[in-house]
Amino acid sequence: MNNTLKNRLKYHVTGAIERGEAQAIVEKTTLHTPSPWQVSPLGNVMKSSLKIASIEQMPSNNESERVANARLIAAAPDLLDALDWALRQIEDDLDPDHQAAFDAAHSTLRKAKGDLK
């Protein structure tokens, strides 16, 4: 990416943040329901009043396992964002000894985003 394009992109993103539009940009570029997701008192994964997942439908007879699964599902958007951010931070300064771990993490990120290439 050339410097002119980088500067234009930086200006656009900075302006969007200052105008409070950054969340709208993120929501438009993701295919999943944006975070935050929470676990309801009944153990369902919710985004406001929208039910994302129901623990009653999870294949387990163990209630604590179903609740733990609900917590993991609720954390998924934040885990996705954190993995994406971490990979971008280390990509340019990657230690060759950690290439396999980086590749596995990057593959998982692509899978979560629906890019199965």
Order of alpha helices (4+ residues) and beta strands (2+ residues): alpha-alpha-beta-beta-beta-alpha-alpha
